[in-house]
Amino acid sequence: MGPIRTLYHTTRLRRGAVPIGDILHGLQRSQWLHPAELEAVHEKRLRDLLRFASRRIPFYRRRFQECGLDPAHDRLPHALVSVPPLTRDDLRSSACELVDIEAAPEDRIEERTGGSTGEPTRFVLDRADVAASRAEMLRHFEWVGIAPGVRHAFLWGADRDSWPYRGLRGALKQRLENFLWINSFDLDEDALADVVERLRSFRPRVLVGYASSLVHLARHCLRVGTWIPSVAAIESSAETLTPADREIVHRAFAAEVFDRYGSREVGNVAHECSEHDGLHVSTERLHVEIVDDAGLPVAPGETGRVLVTTLLRRTMPLIRYEIGDLAVARSAGDECPCGRGLPRIGPIRGRTSDVIRGPSGRLLHGEFFTHLFYDIPGVRRFQVVQEDARRLVVSVVSDAEAPAGVGALLRRRILQEGDPLFDVEVRAVDSIVPGPTGKFRFTFSRLSPTSVALDEPAANSEECGARSA
């Protein structure tokens, strides 16, 4: 890394009230602590959070009283199961009561998400927790080989996450951070070919992307017989990475594939290490539970609902937050051969979103549709179903705050920003029935997915097989 990049990286980690670099150094050390040491730190932070919430958050003060939880004396984390899970409906209906009554306005960071379940949700972050989450992401990046100065590329969404990297200023930022940002919302065949050329020219060591976007890029590479020889590791996130998809990505890039799990509401939750046997939970900042329908822990090896508690967030802490995903539980004493003391959860079973193929061939990532709703108030839930090659049916559950003409607005956005050849029908409905797993799939395509079979030979098998994993 050159002197300019070194100075930029150091300044970026040190700026702000909470230096990210200091937090990162702490996380680099704590990941190697014995599980018992980490558990002690974890329990203290959980107790501190519950005590704080009982004093300063009206919603939790009332909830703890109703369920009989005593944050000062009850045995933790076991006593936490008496607290009902926090739902997205709670966030919407009790938002004011969920915020610290003494929080400084300058420390509040308003956020919103379309959510993997298609339920737009608004919430409040604070700067200390954002810094900790950023440091955690940097630690995760280290696991896949992204260190200061290492070339890496993002195949990611093009909305608010991308705005710092647009224009001349964004180009300079990318150059200083030695990475390339690629819009994953526009992935037709021509775009995929251009993406391959850009990646081959940039020569990243690590590629980070939405699971479905990585899969589509991988299928394209297998189909046309090309690859990106510089890529040594791939990090998949934002969606469930199925074993079949992992194999396609690994075959196309001949690179080690890592899975990262998180959400906009709580940040990074868990990440694979090089053992690829479950995901290590970010236990210094989060308390994660895998529970049954009654909110009780499921047995190791069983699938349950994911509940997340933010240990360091104070402005609007989330306690036993129902994140909307399913995951497999692991035994608390099941230590990883990598040597890290961080606990693990098993594979994520939910959060798969379909990619919609437009009549003109353009592929629209599921997150494309969630971003359409970010600035539309009153939308409680939505679902997009592709009935055939042209027809899209958008079902919308809204309340009195929804503006008039929502249907026309959505139709215009889909035709202008998605594909003008779609036949779009927007339906106002009272409810949307969840799928078999209990999740609301916000996009669903009835078309057969286009794919390349794993045993299908590439057009140039010699080039694709030139290196091993």
DRENDO-1510 file (C-alpha; in Angstrom, 1 decimal, always signed):
<recs>
REC; n; res; u; v; w
REC; 1; MET; +0.0; +0.0; +0.0 .
REC; 2; GLY; +1.4; +3.4; -1.0 .
REC; 3; PRO; +2.0; +6.3; +1.4 .
REC; 4; ILE; -1.1; +8.2; +0.2 .
REC; 5; ARG; -3.4; +5.1; +0.7 .
REC; 6; THR; -1.8; +4.4; +4.1 .
REC; 7; LEU; -2.4; +8.0; +5.3 .
REC; 8; TYR; -6.0; +7.9; +3.9 .
REC; 9; HIS; -6.7; +4.5; +5.6 .
REC; 10; THR; -5.3; +5.7; +9.0 .
REC; 11; THR; -7.2; +8.9; +8.9 .
REC; 12; ARG; -10.4; +7.1; +8.0 .
REC; 13; LEU; -10.1; +4.7; +10.9 .
REC; 14; ARG; -9.2; +7.4; +13.4 .
REC; 15; ARG; -11.8; +10.1; +12.5 .
REC; 16; GLY; -15.0; +10.6; +14.5 .
REC; 17; ALA; -15.9; +10.5; +18.2 .
REC; 18; VAL; -15.4; +6.8; +18.3 .
REC; 19; PRO; -12.2; +5.8; +16.4 .
REC; 20; ILE; -13.0; +2.7; +14.3 .
REC; 21; GLY; -9.3; +1.6; +14.4 .
REC; 22; ASP; -9.3; +1.3; +18.2 .
REC; 23; ILE; -12.5; -0.8; +18.1 .
REC; 24; LEU; -11.0; -3.0; +15.3 .
REC; 25; HIS; -7.9; -3.7; +17.3 .
REC; 26; GLY; -10.0; -4.8; +20.2 .
REC; 27; LEU; -12.0; -7.1; +18.0 .
REC; 28; GLN; -8.9; -8.6; +16.5 .
REC; 29; ARG; -7.8; -9.6; +20.0 .
REC; 30; SER; -11.2; -10.6; +21.4 .
REC; 31; GLN; -11.9; -13.1; +18.7 .
REC; 32; TRP; -9.1; -15.4; +20.0 .
REC; 33; LEU; -10.3; -15.3; +23.6 .
REC; 34; HIS; -11.5; -18.5; +25.2 .
REC; 35; PRO; -15.3; -19.0; +24.9 .
REC; 36; ALA; -15.7; -18.6; +28.7 .
REC; 37; GLU; -13.9; -15.3; +28.6 .
REC; 38; LEU; -16.0; -14.0; +25.7 .
REC; 39; GLU; -19.2; -15.3; +27.5 .
REC; 40; ALA; -18.3; -13.2; +30.6 .
REC; 41; VAL; -17.8; -10.1; +28.5 .
REC; 42; HIS; -21.0; -10.9; +26.6 .
REC; 43; GLU; -23.1; -11.4; +29.8 .
REC; 44; LYS; -21.9; -8.1; +31.3 .
REC; 45; ARG; -22.8; -6.1; +28.2 .
REC; 46; LEU; -26.2; -7.8; +28.1 .
REC; 47; ARG; -26.9; -6.9; +31.7 .
REC; 48; ASP; -25.7; -3.4; +31.2 .
REC; 49; LEU; -28.0; -3.0; +28.2 .
REC; 50; LEU; -31.1; -4.4; +30.1 .
REC; 51; ARG; -30.4; -2.1; +33.0 .
REC; 52; PHE; -30.1; +0.9; +30.7 .
REC; 53; ALA; -33.3; -0.1; +28.8 .
REC; 54; SER; -35.3; -0.5; +32.0 .
REC; 55; ARG; -34.3; +3.0; +33.1 .
REC; 56; ARG; -34.4; +5.0; +29.8 .
REC; 57; ILE; -36.6; +3.2; +27.3 .
REC; 58; PRO; -40.3; +3.4; +28.2 .
REC; 59; PHE; -41.3; +0.5; +26.0 .
REC; 60; TYR; -38.8; -1.9; +27.7 .
REC; 61; ARG; -39.5; -0.5; +31.2 .
REC; 62; ARG; -43.1; -1.5; +30.7 .
REC; 63; ARG; -42.3; -4.8; +29.0 .
REC; 64; PHE; -39.8; -5.9; +31.7 .
REC; 65; GLN; -42.4; -5.2; +34.4 .
REC; 66; GLU; -45.1; -7.1; +32.6 .
REC; 67; CYS; -42.9; -10.2; +32.2 .
REC; 68; GLY; -41.2; -10.0; +35.6 .
REC; 69; LEU; -37.6; -9.5; +34.3 .
REC; 70; ASP; -35.2; -8.0; +36.8 .
REC; 71; PRO; -32.1; -6.9; +34.8 .
REC; 72; ALA; -30.0; -6.4; +38.0 .
REC; 73; HIS; -30.5; -9.9; +39.5 .
REC; 74; ASP; -32.0; -12.4; +37.1 .
REC; 75; ARG; -29.7; -15.0; +35.6 .
REC; 76; LEU; -28.6; -14.1; +32.1 .
REC; 77; PRO; -29.0; -14.8; +29.3 .
REC; 78; HIS; -31.5; -17.5; +30.4 .
REC; 79; ALA; -34.0; -15.1; +32.0 .
REC; 80; LEU; -34.2; -13.2; +28.7 .
REC; 81; VAL; -36.6; -15.8; +27.3 .
REC; 82; SER; -39.3; -14.3; +29.4 .
REC; 83; VAL; -39.3; -11.2; +27.2 .
REC; 84; PRO; -41.6; -11.4; +24.2 .
REC; 85; PRO; -39.7; -11.0; +20.8 .
REC; 86; LEU; -39.7; -7.5; +19.4 .
REC; 87; THR; -41.4; -7.4; +16.0 .
REC; 88; ARG; -41.4; -5.0; +13.1 .
REC; 89; ASP; -44.9; -4.1; +14.0 .
REC; 90; ASP; -43.6; -3.0; +17.4 .
REC; 91; LEU; -41.0; -0.8; +15.7 .
REC; 92; ARG; -43.7; +0.9; +13.7 .
REC; 93; SER; -46.4; +1.2; +16.4 .
REC; 94; SER; -44.1; +2.1; +19.3 .
REC; 95; ALA; -41.2; +3.9; +17.7 .
REC; 96; CYS; -41.3; +6.9; +20.0 .
REC; 97; GLU; -41.3; +4.7; +23.1 .
REC; 98; LEU; -38.4; +2.6; +21.9 .
REC; 99; VAL; -36.0; +5.6; +21.8 .
REC; 100; ASP; -33.8; +6.7; +24.7 .
REC; 101; ILE; -35.7; +9.5; +26.5 .
REC; 102; GLU; -32.4; +11.3; +27.1 .
REC; 103; ALA; -30.7; +10.7; +23.7 .
REC; 104; ALA; -28.9; +13.7; +22.2 .
REC; 105; PRO; -30.4; +14.7; +18.8 .
REC; 106; GLU; -27.0; +14.8; +17.2 .
REC; 107; ASP; -26.3; +11.2; +18.1 .
REC; 108; ARG; -29.4; +9.9; +16.4 .
REC; 109; ILE; -29.0; +8.4; +12.9 .
REC; 110; GLU; -32.4; +7.8; +11.2 .
REC; 111; GLU; -32.4; +4.7; +9.1 .
REC; 112; ARG; -34.9; +2.6; +7.1 .
REC; 113; THR; -35.0; -0.6; +5.3 .
REC; 114; GLY; -37.2; -2.4; +2.7 .
REC; 115; GLY; -36.3; -5.5; +4.6 .
REC; 116; SER; -35.9; -9.1; +3.3 .
REC; 117; THR; -39.6; -9.7; +4.1 .
REC; 118; GLY; -40.9; -6.7; +2.1 .
REC; 119; GLU; -42.0; -4.8; +5.2 .
REC; 120; PRO; -40.6; -1.2; +5.2 .
REC; 121; THR; -39.3; -0.4; +8.7 .
REC; 122; ARG; -37.8; +2.8; +10.2 .
REC; 123; PHE; -35.4; +2.8; +13.1 .
REC; 124; VAL; -32.7; +4.8; +14.9 .
REC; 125; LEU; -29.0; +4.1; +15.1 .
REC; 126; ASP; -26.3; +5.8; +17.2 .
REC; 127; ARG; -22.8; +6.7; +16.2 .
REC; 128; ALA; -21.1; +4.4; +18.7 .
REC; 129; ASP; -22.9; +1.3; +17.5 .
REC; 130; VAL; -22.4; +2.3; +13.8 .
REC; 131; ALA; -18.6; +2.6; +14.5 .
REC; 132; ALA; -18.6; -0.9; +16.2 .
REC; 133; SER; -20.5; -2.4; +13.3 .
REC; 134; ARG; -18.1; -0.9; +10.8 .
REC; 135; ALA; -15.1; -2.3; +12.7 .
REC; 136; GLU; -16.8; -5.6; +12.8 .
REC; 137; MET; -17.2; -5.6; +9.0 .
REC; 138; LEU; -13.5; -4.8; +8.7 .
REC; 139; ARG; -12.7; -7.8; +10.9 .
REC; 140; HIS; -14.8; -10.0; +8.7 .
REC; 141; PHE; -13.1; -8.6; +5.6 .
REC; 142; GLU; -9.8; -9.7; +7.1 .
REC; 143; TRP; -11.1; -13.2; +7.3 .
REC; 144; VAL; -11.6; -13.3; +3.5 .
REC; 145; GLY; -8.4; -11.5; +2.7 .
REC; 146; ILE; -9.4; -7.8; +2.5 .
REC; 147; ALA; -6.6; -5.9; +4.3 .
REC; 148; PRO; -5.7; -2.2; +3.7 .
REC; 149; GLY; -4.5; -1.8; +0.2 .
REC; 150; VAL; -5.8; -5.2; -1.1 .
REC; 151; ARG; -7.8; -4.8; -4.3 .
REC; 152; HIS; -11.5; -5.8; -3.9 .
REC; 153; ALA; -14.7; -5.3; -5.7 .
REC; 154; PHE; -18.4; -4.9; -4.7 .
REC; 155; LEU; -21.2; -6.3; -6.8 .
REC; 156; TRP; -23.8; -4.5; -4.8 .
REC; 157; GLY; -27.0; -2.4; -4.8 .
REC; 158; ALA; -26.9; +1.0; -6.4 .
REC; 159; ASP; -29.1; +3.0; -3.9 .
REC; 160; ARG; -27.9; +4.7; -0.7 .
REC; 161; ASP; -25.0; +2.3; -0.2 .
REC; 162; SER; -23.5; +3.5; -3.4 .
REC; 163; TRP; -23.9; +7.3; -3.2 .
REC; 164; PRO; -20.5; +7.9; -1.6 .
REC; 165; TYR; -18.9; +6.2; -4.6 .
REC; 166; ARG; -20.6; +8.2; -7.4 .
REC; 167; GLY; -19.1; +11.0; -9.4 .
REC; 168; LEU; -15.5; +12.3; -9.3 .
REC; 169; ARG; -15.4; +12.3; -5.5 .
REC; 170; GLY; -16.6; +8.7; -5.5 .
REC; 171; ALA; -14.1; +7.7; -8.1 .
REC; 172; LEU; -11.3; +9.2; -5.9 .
REC; 173; LYS; -12.6; +7.4; -2.9 .
REC; 174; GLN; -12.6; +4.1; -4.8 .
REC; 175; ARG; -9.1; +4.7; -5.9 .
REC; 176; LEU; -7.9; +5.5; -2.4 .
REC; 177; GLU; -9.6; +2.5; -0.9 .
REC; 178; ASN; -8.4; +0.4; -3.9 .
REC; 179; PHE; -11.8; -1.1; -4.7 .
REC; 180; LEU; -14.3; -1.1; -7.5 .
REC; 181; TRP; -18.1; -0.6; -7.1 .
REC; 182; ILE; -20.4; -2.4; -9.6 .
REC; 183; ASN; -24.1; -1.8; -9.7 .
REC; 184; SER; -25.9; -5.2; -9.2 .
REC; 185; PHE; -29.3; -3.8; -10.2 .
REC; 186; ASP; -28.5; -4.0; -13.9 .
REC; 187; LEU; -27.4; -7.4; -14.9 .
REC; 188; ASP; -28.7; -8.3; -18.4 .
REC; 189; GLU; -26.3; -10.2; -20.7 .
REC; 190; ASP; -24.6; -7.1; -22.1 .
REC; 191; ALA; -24.1; -5.8; -18.6 .
REC; 192; LEU; -22.7; -9.1; -17.3 .
REC; 193; ALA; -20.1; -9.1; -20.2 .
REC; 194; ASP; -19.1; -5.6; -19.3 .
REC; 195; VAL; -18.8; -6.5; -15.6 .
REC; 196; VAL; -16.5; -9.4; -16.4 .
REC; 197; GLU; -14.3; -7.1; -18.5 .
REC; 198; ARG; -14.2; -4.5; -15.7 .
REC; 199; LEU; -13.3; -7.1; -13.1 .
REC; 200; ARG; -10.6; -8.6; -15.3 .
REC; 201; SER; -9.1; -5.2; -15.9 .
REC; 202; PHE; -9.3; -4.1; -12.2 .
REC; 203; ARG; -7.9; -7.5; -11.0 .
REC; 204; PRO; -9.5; -7.7; -7.5 .
REC; 205; ARG; -8.3; -10.3; -5.1 .
REC; 206; VAL; -11.7; -10.4; -3.3 .
REC; 207; LEU; -15.2; -10.1; -4.7 .
REC; 208; VAL; -18.1; -9.1; -2.4 .
REC; 209; GLY; -21.7; -9.3; -3.6 .
REC; 210; TYR; -25.3; -10.2; -3.3 .
REC; 211; ALA; -25.7; -14.0; -3.4 .
REC; 212; SER; -28.0; -14.0; -6.4 .
REC; 213; SER; -25.8; -11.4; -8.3 .
REC; 214; LEU; -22.7; -13.6; -7.7 .
REC; 215; VAL; -24.6; -16.6; -9.0 .
REC; 216; HIS; -25.8; -14.8; -12.1 .
REC; 217; LEU; -22.3; -13.6; -12.8 .
REC; 218; ALA; -20.9; -17.1; -12.2 .
REC; 219; ARG; -23.5; -18.7; -14.6 .
REC; 220; HIS; -22.5; -16.2; -17.2 .
REC; 221; CYS; -18.9; -17.0; -16.9 .
REC; 222; LEU; -19.5; -20.7; -17.1 .
REC; 223; ARG; -21.8; -20.2; -20.1 .
REC; 224; VAL; -19.4; -18.1; -22.2 .
REC; 225; GLY; -16.2; -19.8; -20.9 .
REC; 226; THR; -14.5; -16.9; -19.1 .
REC; 227; TRP; -13.4; -16.2; -15.5 .
REC; 228; ILE; -11.6; -13.6; -13.4 .
REC; 229; PRO; -8.2; -15.1; -12.6 .
REC; 230; SER; -7.2; -12.6; -10.0 .
REC; 231; VAL; -10.1; -13.4; -7.6 .
REC; 232; ALA; -8.9; -15.6; -4.7 .
REC; 233; ALA; -11.9; -15.2; -2.3 .
REC; 234; ILE; -15.6; -14.3; -2.6 .
REC; 235; GLU; -17.9; -13.0; +0.1 .
REC; 236; SER; -21.6; -13.5; -0.3 .
REC; 237; SER; -24.1; -11.5; +1.6 .
REC; 238; ALA; -27.6; -10.0; +1.7 .
REC; 239; GLU; -29.3; -13.3; +0.8 .
REC; 240; THR; -29.2; -17.0; +1.6 .
REC; 241; LEU; -26.3; -18.7; -0.1 .
REC; 242; THR; -27.5; -22.2; -0.9 .
REC; 243; PRO; -25.1; -25.1; -1.2 .
REC; 244; ALA; -25.9; -25.4; -4.9 .
REC; 245; ASP; -25.3; -21.7; -5.5 .
REC; 246; ARG; -22.0; -21.9; -3.5 .
REC; 247; GLU; -20.8; -24.7; -5.8 .
REC; 248; ILE; -21.7; -22.7; -8.9 .
REC; 249; VAL; -19.8; -19.6; -7.7 .
REC; 250; HIS; -16.8; -21.7; -6.6 .
REC; 251; ARG; -16.7; -23.5; -9.9 .
REC; 252; ALA; -16.9; -20.4; -11.9 .
REC; 253; PHE; -14.2; -18.4; -10.1 .
REC; 254; ALA; -12.1; -21.2; -8.6 .
REC; 255; ALA; -12.1; -19.1; -5.4 .
REC; 256; GLU; -12.8; -19.7; -1.8 .
REC; 257; VAL; -16.4; -18.7; -1.0 .
REC; 258; PHE; -17.4; -17.1; +2.4 .
REC; 259; ASP; -20.9; -16.3; +3.6 .
REC; 260; ARG; -21.7; -13.2; +5.7 .
REC; 261; TYR; -25.1; -12.7; +7.5 .
REC; 262; GLY; -26.5; -9.5; +8.7 .
REC; 263; SER; -29.3; -6.9; +8.2 .
REC; 264; ARG; -29.6; -3.1; +8.0 .
REC; 265; GLU; -31.4; -3.0; +11.4 .
REC; 266; VAL; -28.7; -4.8; +13.4 .
REC; 267; GLY; -25.6; -4.7; +11.2 .
REC; 268; ASN; -23.3; -7.7; +10.8 .
REC; 269; VAL; -24.5; -10.7; +12.6 .
REC; 270; ALA; -22.2; -13.7; +11.7 .
REC; 271; HIS; -19.5; -14.7; +9.2 .
REC; 272; GLU; -17.9; -17.8; +8.0 .
REC; 273; CYS; -14.2; -18.5; +8.8 .
REC; 274; SER; -11.9; -20.6; +6.6 .
REC; 275; GLU; -13.3; -23.8; +8.1 .
REC; 276; HIS; -16.7; -23.1; +6.4 .
REC; 277; ASP; -18.6; -24.9; +9.2 .
REC; 278; GLY; -21.2; -22.5; +10.4 .
REC; 279; LEU; -21.0; -18.8; +10.9 .
REC; 280; HIS; -19.2; -17.1; +13.8 .
REC; 281; VAL; -21.5; -14.7; +15.7 .
REC; 282; SER; -20.3; -11.1; +16.5 .
REC; 283; THR; -20.9; -11.8; +20.1 .
REC; 284; GLU; -19.0; -8.7; +21.3 .
REC; 285; ARG; -21.9; -6.6; +19.9 .
REC; 286; LEU; -24.9; -8.9; +19.5 .
REC; 287; HIS; -26.8; -11.5; +21.5 .
REC; 288; VAL; -28.2; -14.0; +19.0 .
REC; 289; GLU; -30.9; -16.6; +19.7 .
REC; 290; ILE; -32.4; -19.4; +17.6 .
REC; 291; VAL; -35.8; -20.1; +19.0 .
REC; 292; ASP; -39.1; -22.0; +18.3 .
REC; 293; ASP; -42.5; -20.5; +17.9 .
REC; 294; ALA; -42.8; -20.1; +21.7 .
REC; 295; GLY; -39.6; -18.0; +21.8 .
REC; 296; LEU; -37.6; -20.8; +23.5 .
REC; 297; PRO; -34.2; -22.0; +22.3 .
REC; 298; VAL; -34.3; -24.9; +19.8 .
REC; 299; ALA; -31.9; -27.9; +20.2 .
REC; 300; PRO; -28.6; -27.9; +18.4 .
REC; 301; GLY; -29.1; -29.0; +14.8 .
REC; 302; GLU; -32.7; -27.7; +14.7 .
REC; 303; THR; -34.0; -24.8; +12.6 .
REC; 304; GLY; -35.6; -21.9; +14.4 .
REC; 305; ARG; -36.3; -18.2; +14.2 .
REC; 306; VAL; -33.4; -15.7; +14.6 .
REC; 307; LEU; -33.7; -13.1; +17.4 .
REC; 308; VAL; -31.1; -10.5; +17.8 .
REC; 309; THR; -30.3; -8.1; +20.7 .
REC; 310; THR; -28.0; -5.1; +20.1 .
REC; 311; LEU; -25.7; -5.0; +23.1 .
REC; 312; LEU; -24.0; -1.6; +22.4 .
REC; 313; ARG; -26.7; +0.5; +20.9 .
REC; 314; ARG; -28.3; +2.9; +23.3 .
REC; 315; THR; -30.4; +5.4; +21.3 .
REC; 316; MET; -32.8; +2.7; +20.1 .
REC; 317; PRO; -31.7; -0.7; +21.4 .
REC; 318; LEU; -33.3; -3.8; +19.8 .
REC; 319; ILE; -34.0; -6.5; +22.3 .
REC; 320; ARG; -34.9; -10.0; +21.1 .
REC; 321; TYR; -35.6; -8.5; +17.7 .
REC; 322; GLU; -37.4; -10.8; +15.3 .
REC; 323; ILE; -35.2; -10.3; +12.2 .
REC; 324; GLY; -37.4; -12.4; +10.0 .
REC; 325; ASP; -35.0; -15.3; +9.1 .
REC; 326; LEU; -34.5; -18.9; +10.0 .
REC; 327; ALA; -31.2; -20.5; +11.0 .
REC; 328; VAL; -29.8; -23.7; +12.4 .
REC; 329; ALA; -28.7; -23.7; +16.0 .
REC; 330; ARG; -25.3; -24.9; +17.1 .
REC; 331; SER; -24.1; -26.2; +20.5 .
REC; 332; ALA; -22.6; -23.5; +22.7 .
REC; 333; GLY; -19.7; -25.8; +23.5 .
REC; 334; ASP; -19.0; -26.6; +19.9 .
REC; 335; GLU; -15.6; -24.9; +19.4 .
REC; 336; CYS; -14.3; -24.2; +15.9 .
REC; 337; PRO; -11.0; -25.7; +14.7 .
REC; 338; CYS; -10.0; -22.2; +13.6 .
REC; 339; GLY; -9.3; -21.3; +17.2 .
REC; 340; ARG; -11.7; -18.4; +17.5 .
REC; 341; GLY; -13.8; -18.3; +20.7 .
REC; 342; LEU; -16.8; -16.7; +18.9 .
REC; 343; PRO; -19.9; -18.9; +19.1 .
REC; 344; ARG; -21.4; -20.2; +15.8 .
REC; 345; ILE; -24.8; -20.6; +14.2 .
REC; 346; GLY; -25.6; -23.0; +11.4 .
REC; 347; PRO; -26.7; -22.2; +7.9 .
REC; 348; ILE; -29.3; -19.5; +7.3 .
REC; 349; ARG; -32.4; -21.1; +6.0 .
REC; 350; GLY; -34.5; -18.1; +5.0 .
REC; 351; ARG; -34.0; -14.9; +3.1 .
REC; 352; THR; -33.9; -16.1; -0.4 .
REC; 353; SER; -35.2; -13.6; -2.9 .
REC; 354; ASP; -35.9; -14.4; -6.5 .
REC; 355; VAL; -34.4; -12.4; -9.4 .
REC; 356; ILE; -37.0; -11.1; -11.8 .
REC; 357; ARG; -36.1; -11.4; -15.5 .
REC; 358; GLY; -37.6; -8.6; -17.6 .
REC; 359; PRO; -39.0; -9.1; -21.1 .
REC; 360; SER; -36.0; -7.4; -22.6 .
REC; 361; GLY; -33.7; -9.8; -20.8 .
REC; 362; ARG; -32.7; -7.5; -17.9 .
REC; 363; LEU; -32.3; -9.2; -14.6 .
REC; 364; LEU; -33.7; -7.3; -11.6 .
REC; 365; HIS; -32.3; -8.2; -8.2 .
REC; 366; GLY; -35.0; -8.6; -5.5 .
REC; 367; GLU; -33.5; -5.6; -3.6 .
REC; 368; PHE; -34.4; -3.5; -6.7 .
REC; 369; PHE; -38.0; -3.7; -5.6 .
REC; 370; THR; -37.4; -3.0; -1.9 .
REC; 371; HIS; -35.6; +0.2; -2.9 .
REC; 372; LEU; -38.7; +1.4; -4.8 .
REC; 373; PHE; -40.6; +1.7; -1.5 .
REC; 374; TYR; -38.0; +3.6; +0.6 .
REC; 375; ASP; -39.5; +7.1; +0.3 .
REC; 376; ILE; -43.2; +6.0; +0.1 .
REC; 377; PRO; -44.9; +6.4; +3.6 .
REC; 378; GLY; -47.6; +4.1; +4.8 .
REC; 379; VAL; -46.6; +0.9; +2.9 .
REC; 380; ARG; -46.7; -1.9; +5.5 .
REC; 381; ARG; -45.9; -4.8; +3.2 .
REC; 382; PHE; -45.5; -5.7; -0.4 .
REC; 383; GLN; -44.9; -8.6; -2.7 .
REC; 384; VAL; -43.8; -8.8; -6.4 .
REC; 385; VAL; -44.8; -11.9; -8.3 .
REC; 386; GLN; -43.7; -12.5; -11.9 .
REC; 387; GLU; -46.6; -14.5; -13.5 .
REC; 388; ASP; -45.0; -14.9; -16.9 .
REC; 389; ALA; -42.4; -13.3; -19.1 .
REC; 390; ARG; -44.1; -10.0; -19.2 .
REC; 391; ARG; -46.6; -9.8; -16.3 .
REC; 392; LEU; -45.7; -8.5; -12.9 .
REC; 393; VAL; -48.3; -8.4; -10.1 .
REC; 394; VAL; -47.3; -6.1; -7.2 .
REC; 395; SER; -49.5; -6.5; -4.1 .
REC; 396; VAL; -49.3; -3.7; -1.6 .
REC; 397; VAL; -50.6; -3.5; +2.0 .
REC; 398; SER; -50.8; +0.1; +3.1 .
REC; 399; ASP; -52.4; +2.3; +5.8 .
REC; 400; ALA; -53.9; +5.8; +5.9 .
REC; 401; GLU; -50.5; +7.5; +5.6 .
REC; 402; ALA; -50.0; +6.1; +2.1 .
REC; 403; PRO; -50.3; +8.8; -0.5 .
REC; 404; ALA; -52.8; +8.7; -3.4 .
REC; 405; GLY; -51.6; +7.3; -6.6 .
REC; 406; VAL; -49.1; +4.7; -5.1 .
REC; 407; GLY; -50.0; +2.2; -7.8 .
REC; 408; ALA; -49.3; +4.7; -10.6 .
REC; 409; LEU; -46.0; +5.8; -9.0 .
REC; 410; LEU; -44.8; +2.2; -8.6 .
REC; 411; ARG; -45.8; +1.3; -12.1 .
REC; 412; ARG; -44.0; +4.3; -13.5 .
REC; 413; ARG; -40.8; +3.5; -11.5 .
REC; 414; ILE; -40.8; -0.2; -12.5 .
REC; 415; LEU; -41.2; +0.7; -16.2 .
REC; 416; GLN; -38.6; +3.5; -16.1 .
REC; 417; GLU; -36.0; +2.0; -13.9 .
REC; 418; GLY; -36.7; -1.7; -14.4 .
REC; 419; ASP; -38.0; -2.7; -17.8 .
REC; 420; PRO; -40.4; -0.7; -20.0 .
REC; 421; LEU; -41.8; -3.9; -21.6 .
REC; 422; PHE; -43.3; -5.2; -18.3 .
REC; 423; ASP; -47.1; -5.4; -18.0 .
REC; 424; VAL; -47.4; -4.2; -14.4 .
REC; 425; GLU; -50.5; -4.6; -12.2 .
REC; 426; VAL; -50.5; -3.1; -8.7 .
REC; 427; ARG; -53.1; -4.5; -6.3 .
REC; 428; ALA; -54.1; -3.0; -3.0 .
REC; 429; VAL; -54.7; -5.9; -0.6 .
REC; 430; ASP; -55.5; -6.3; +3.1 .
REC; 431; SER; -52.8; -8.9; +3.8 .
REC; 432; ILE; -50.2; -11.1; +2.2 .
REC; 433; VAL; -50.0; -14.8; +3.2 .
REC; 434; PRO; -46.6; -16.0; +4.3 .
REC; 435; GLY; -44.9; -18.9; +2.5 .
REC; 436; PRO; -44.3; -22.4; +3.9 .
REC; 437; THR; -41.3; -21.3; +6.0 .
REC; 438; GLY; -43.3; -18.5; +7.6 .
REC; 439; LYS; -41.4; -15.8; +5.7 .
REC; 440; PHE; -42.9; -13.3; +3.3 .
REC; 441; ARG; -41.1; -13.6; +0.0 .
REC; 442; PHE; -41.0; -10.1; -1.3 .
REC; 443; THR; -40.2; -11.3; -4.9 .
REC; 444; PHE; -41.3; -14.5; -6.5 .
REC; 445; SER; -40.9; -15.6; -10.1 .
REC; 446; ARG; -43.0; -18.4; -11.7 .
REC; 447; LEU; -40.5; -18.6; -14.5 .
REC; 448; SER; -38.0; -21.5; -14.6 .
REC; 449; PRO; -34.6; -20.0; -13.5 .
REC; 450; THR; -32.0; -19.8; -16.2 .
REC; 451; SER; -29.0; -21.7; -15.1 .
REC; 452; VAL; -25.9; -23.6; -16.2 .
REC; 453; ALA; -25.8; -27.2; -14.9 .
REC; 454; LEU; -22.8; -27.9; -12.8 .
REC; 455; ASP; -21.7; -30.7; -15.2 .
REC; 456; GLU; -22.1; -28.5; -18.3 .
REC; 457; PRO; -18.8; -27.9; -20.0 .
REC; 458; ALA; -17.7; -24.3; -20.4 .
REC; 459; ALA; -17.1; -22.9; -23.9 .
REC; 460; ASN; -13.4; -22.7; -23.1 .
REC; 461; SER; -12.8; -25.4; -20.6 .
REC; 462; GLU; -9.0; -25.0; -20.7 .
REC; 463; GLU; -9.2; -21.4; -19.5 .
REC; 464; CYS; -11.8; -22.1; -16.8 .
REC; 465; GLY; -9.8; -25.0; -15.5 .
REC; 466; ALA; -6.5; -23.3; -15.5 .
REC; 467; ARG; -6.3; -23.0; -11.7 .
REC; 468; SER; -7.6; -25.0; -8.7 .
REC; 469; ALA; -9.2; -23.7; -5.6 .
</recs>
